Amino acid sequence: MKPSLLIISDTIRSDLHRPLGLFKRFRVTHAYRQASYSDMTRADFAAVPAIQFRTPFELLKLLSSLKPSIVQLPEPTAGRRAAVTTAILLKPAKRLGAKLVVPFFENLPLEGKFSGLNLKLIQLVTRQVIRQADLLIYLNQGARRNLIKLGAPQAKLKRLFWGSWGTGEHFRPNSKIKNQNAKLKTVIYVGVISRRKGIEYLVEAMERVIKKLPKVQLWLVGPPGDFQPPRRTWIKVFGPVKNRQLPKFFQRATVSVLPSVSTQTWQEQVGMVNLQALACGTPVVTTRSGAIPEFVKGGEGVILVPEKNPAALARVLIKLLNLSPLKLKTFGLAGRKFAIRRYQVANNVKKAEQTLLRLLKN
């Protein structure tokens, strides 16, 4: 019988859950608290068993009934709720003989993001995790620094593209659509319409672009946040879109932009939409913000610009939008090759499985 893997998440999302169906060497169960993105479909839920929980104590019952070989606990540095859940589950999971795996995404210094009792709780639980977990997965260098600072031994640390998994088969170019839209210049932004995502700087940059290229459009795709886009004829707001519908937007776009900025309490941990756009062959303009430069490479379908710099953003957009269709396609396909080489979801799941199988042998 295959060993069992229980993954515990605070939030379930299509691109985080569906790839779990690619695990071949494990029986996977995904326990989640909420489906806050509202993008799960019946097919997503059918890919892998998903069990919703309300309290950590319901997870204790699930642990007892499943008796998993490996448990992936929530990231304690994600916040107080995740830290409490992890603290409650640590010893019971260990008593069952399960190997404990904990992923870390948070790349901000904990002392800057948290304060008071929350900081002390998160540091305390993270130190307990470091002592008791069998594998500490980090996705970016900021998360690694946090772990090292709290005493994590190098032997337990492993960098894996875990949780985000990568870009699925449905993120691919569609040359027919690109050819149809050769004369329609569209800049697309995908994500929450939020100031921390740099939307205000993108709009300011686009005001400059429109003066040079009046026929360009800006598409804003994602749920509303704390920024209200101005009413402009060249801005089109689509609202939330399910993950499986995103490729058709990237395929229709000339350039994808993620102009994120860092704040005291948040910064990009991956920048997943950049990788999805690249997999569709769509050139990307993004900022040197948070962990974004760790996951993309300038020149490989990507141009990086400074944060909060609408003038630089506008210059790059104008440069790309003025390229010939052939040069733009060549640049986009270089990005696709990069994304497929590094972020193909099936390959990343296979690497994760190999790591977990080695963990069981130890």
N, C-alpha and C positions, 0 to 999 in steps of 0.2 A: 504494500500500500504506500502511496505517496505521502511524504511528510506534510503536515498542515501548517499554514501560515495565516495568522490573524493580524490584519492591519487595522489599527484604530486611528480614525481621523475625526477632527472636529467638523469639517465640512466636506461633503461629497460633491464632485463636479465631473462632468462627462469625460474630460481629457485626463483626469486623475484616476477615474475608476475603470473605464472601459479597457485600458491597456492591461489591467490585471488578468483579463481573459487570455493573455498571451503567455502567462506562466504555464509551463508544461511539466515541470518537475515537482510542483507543489499544488496542494488543494488550498485555494485561497478563500478566505472569508473577510469581507470588509465591513467593519462596524463604524457607524458614523452618527454624529449628533444631529446635524442639520444639512439640508440641501439648499443653502442660501443663494446659490447662483441660478437655481430653477432651470437648469439646462439638461437635466437627466431625462432620457427617453426610456420607453419600455425595453428597447434593445440594449440600452446601457445596463439596466438593472438585470437583464437576463444574462449578461456576459459573465458575471461573477456574483455569488450570493452576497447580498447587502442587507445588513441588519441595523436598524436604527435604535439608538439608545438615548435615554433622557438623563440618566445619572451614572456615575462611576460604579455604583453598586449593581446596576443591571449588567455592567461589563464583568463584574466578579462572577455572576451566575453564568454568563456566556463563557468565561474562561474555564469554569468547572465542567461545563457540558462539552465543550470542544476539545479541551486538553491539547492545545496546539503545540507543535514542535518548536515554532518560532513565533514570538509576539513582537510586532512593531508598535511600540508605545508612542503616544503623542509627544511632540517636541515641547519640553517644559519652558523653553525660552520664548514660546509663542505668546505667553500671557498667563495670568493667574489661573484661569479655569483649566487650561491644559496642564499647568504645573500640579494642580490639586489632583486631577485625574491620574496623572502619571505616578504621583506619590502614593495614591491609594492602591494602584495596581502592581507596583514594583515587587513587593515581597510575595504576594499571592502567585504571581506569574512565575517567580523564581522557585517557589516551593513546588510548583507543578513540574519543574524540570525543564521549562521552556527556555530556549535561548532568547535573550532580549536584544532587540535592535531599536535604536532611536535615531531618527533623522534630525538634522539641524539646518535650518534655513536662515535664521535671524543673523544678519550681518552687522547690525549696529552694536556698538559697545553697550552692554546691559546697563551700565551706570548712567548712560545718557538717555536711554529709552524708558527705564523704570526708576522708581524712587520709593523711599520709605519701606513699608512692610511688604509691598509687592516685590521690590527688588530683593529683599532678604529672603522671601519665600522662594523666588525663582532661582536664586543662587544656591540656596540650600538643597532644593530638589535636584537641580542640575548636578551638584556635587554627588548626591546619592546615585543619580543615573550613571555618572562617570565611574563610580565604584562598582556598581552592580551590573551594568549592561555589558553584553559580550561584544557589541559592535556599535560604534558611534559614526554615523554617516554624516558628512558635511557636504553641502552643495556649493559653497563659495568660501572664499578665504576669510571673510569677516566672521562667518560661523566657526571656522577652524580657530581663529584667534580667540574667540570667546571661550571655546572649549579648553584650549591650551592654558589660558589665563586662570581657569578654574581647576587646573590640575590634570587634564586628560592625558593619559600616556599615549605616545605615538603608536604603540602596538594595537590599540583599540580603534584608531582613526582610519577611516577609509573614505575617499572621495568617490561618490557615485551620482549619476543623474537619477536620483530616486524621487518618487512622488510625482514630479512633473512628467517623468518618463521619456518624453520626446514628441516628435511629430509623426502622426499616423499616416497611413496610406492615402487618406482623402485629402491631405495637404500636398497638392501637386499642381504643376502648371496646366493651363488649358489654352493652348495656342490659338484655338478657334475664337475664344473670347478675346484674347489679346489682339488678334488681328482685327476683329470687329471694332475694338475700342482704340485703334491706333491713333485716331485723331482726337479722342476724348481724353484729356489730361486730368487725372484724378489723384489727389493726395488723400490717403486714408489713415485714420487713427482708430485703433481698436482698444477698448478698455473703458474703465469707469471715467465719466466726464468730471474729472477732479483736478484741483489745482496742483496736487502733489504729482500728478502725471504731466504737468507742464502745459496744460491746454491753453492757458492764457498766453503763453509765449508762442505757441503754435499759431493761434489766431492772429497775434501781432505780426508774426513772420508771414502769414498768408496775406495779410493786408499789403505787404511789400511785394509779394509774388504777383498778386492780382494786378498791381500797377504795371508790371512788366508783361504779364501773360494773363490778360483779362478773361480768357475762356477756361481757366483751370477751376476745378471744383474741389471742395474739402468735404469728405465724408466722415462723420463722427459716428462710430458704431460701438454701442455699449450702454450700460445703465446710467441713469442720471446720478450725479454726485454733487459736490459743493460749488460747481462752476456752471453758470448759465451762459451758453453760447449766445453771442449777439445775433440779431436777425440780419442776415446777409443773403443775397440771392445766390451766392456761391457756396454757402454752407448748407449741407443736407444732413439732418440728424435722423438716424435709423433706430435708435434705442437698443435694448438688449437683443442679442442674437445668440441662438444655440451654437455650441461649439461645432457641430457638424455642418452648420450653414456658413461658417467663416470662410472656408476656401473660396467660395464663389465671389466673396467680396474682395479678397486678396487678388484673385485672378483677374478681376475687372479693374483693379487699381494700377496706376502708373508707378506710384511710390508709396511705401508704408512708412509712417512716422511714429516713433515713440519718444516724446520729448521730456521724459521724466526728470524730476528734480528731487534732491535729497532734503529731508527735513530732520528735525531733532528726533522724531519718533518713527520715521519710516524712510526706507529707500528700497529700490528694486533689488530683489533677491535672485532673480533669473532674467526677467524680461521675455517671457514665453512667446508673446505675440511677435517679437522679432524673428524667432526661430520658425514660427508658423508661416510668416510672410516669406522668409527665405526659401522654405520648402516649396512654396508656390511659385518660385522664380521671380518674386517681386522685390525690387531693390528696397533697401531699408536705410532710413536716416534716423539716428538715435543719439542720445546724449551719453557722455561719459559719467554716468550716474549709478551709484551703488555698484552692484555686481555685473551690470550690463557688459562692460569691457571684458569680463572673464568668459563670456559666452559667445561673443561675436568677434570678428576680426576685420579691421578696416581694410577695404579693398576687395574683400571676398563677398561682394554683393551689399556691402555696408559702408556707410560714411558716418563717422562719429563726430559730434560737435559738442562744444561746452554747454553746460547747463545754463538756463536763464539767459540765453543769448539769441534773441529773435533775428538779429541782423545776420549772424553766422548761419542760422537755420535757413533763413530766406535765401542767402547766397547759394547754399548747397542745393536747395530745392530747385532754384532757377537753373542751376547748372545741369541737374539731372533731367528736368522737364524739357530742356532744350536739346538733349541728345537725340540722335537719330534713332528710329525704332530698332535698328540692328544693334547699335552700341548699347542701348538700354537693355535689350534682350540678352546680349552677351554678359553684361554686368549682373543681371538678375540670375542667369544660369550659373554663374560662378558662385553666387550665394546659395543656390540650390545644391550644388555639389558639396559645398561646405556643410550645409545643414544635414544632408543625407549621410555624409561621412561621420558626423559627430552625434547627430540627434535622431536617428531613425529609431522609432520606438521599439521595434522588435529586437534590435541589437542591444539597446539599453536594458530591456527586460532580461535578455539572455545573460548579460553581464551580472545583473543583480542576482539571478538564480545561481550562477556559478559561485558568487560570493557567499550566498546563504548555504549552499551545499558544503562548501569548505568549512563554514562555521559549524555545521552539524557534526563534522568529522573530528573537530577539536574537542 
